[in-house]
Structures are given as C-alpha cells and as structure tokens.
Amino acid sequence: MKCPKCLNDDTKVLESRVSQEGRSVRRRRSCVSCGYRYTTYEKEEELQMQVEKKDDSFEAFSRKKIAKAIEAACIKRPVSVGDIDAMVAKIERSLLERGERVITSREIGDLTIDHLKAIDHVAYVRFASIYKDFKDPDEFRQELEDLRR
C-alpha cells in the first residue's frame, strides 16, 4: 500500500478491525518514511449476478423480485414476513455460492419452488401454477397428486 502523502511503498499496519458483519476490514496504517497515518478499507467484492430470462434477455438480479413473487404466492397463508425474508436469503446465498455471474430464471424458479414446497403446500401450488405454466386442469391435478405422495 502506497502512502497517500509521500507515495512511499513501505507502510505498516497499526491496527485492524473487522466491520460490517465480517464483510470488510478497516486498517490504520502508518508510513515508515514520513510517519503519515491513514485508514484503508478492504471490502469483499460483491458478485453482480445477471439473470438470463426465457426470452434470452438479461436483467440484474433482484431480491425484491423474488420476494414479491413469494409474497404473492403466500397471500392469506400462515407464512410470516420473516419466513419469506429467510427464504429469499437462502435462495440468494445458494446462487452466490455457485460463484457464477450469469444465472437463469429457471434456476431461480427451481430454488424458489423447492423452498415453497417445504414451507407451505398451498403457496407452492400457487407458485407452481404460474411457474410451470399449466395448460389444462389435468396438469394441475397431476401436480396435486405428486404433492400428496
């Protein structure tokens, strides 16, 4: 790290502190040459994910969009806002752990449907009816039979 005052390459770290839920490090430094003291921050690089949609277009990943879809499926169901927030966080974490910059809307939908199935069956069926694009009542009936098993 170069000293911002004299541009000397030789600096030493006086103290380090972890901040922001362990996602950044604040360091107090001192230049060995001129003695100037300054602060630097190291921050984890946030992965900016792009979502590839069914029509081959791209858009930025949005937690809010996932939460809105889940909330719509959970209307008048015994699913709390906290449950929805936790579900969205798990979905986002799963996607981030892959380390890929481009994810498909299908991957997001599959993760969402799996989490809904574990939380509330009615919300799952509501989401599935749109996500799986049922064409007729027989497809809907088949999904319900699969859910019963």
Secondary structure, DSSP 8 states (H G I E B T S, - for coil): ---TTT--S-EEEEEEEEETTTTEEEEEEEETTT--EEEEEEE------EEE-TTS-EEE--HHHHHHHHHHHTTTSS--HHHHHHHHHHHHHHHHHHT-SEEEHHHHHHHHHHHHHHH-HHHHHHHHHHHTT--SHHHHHHHHHHHH-
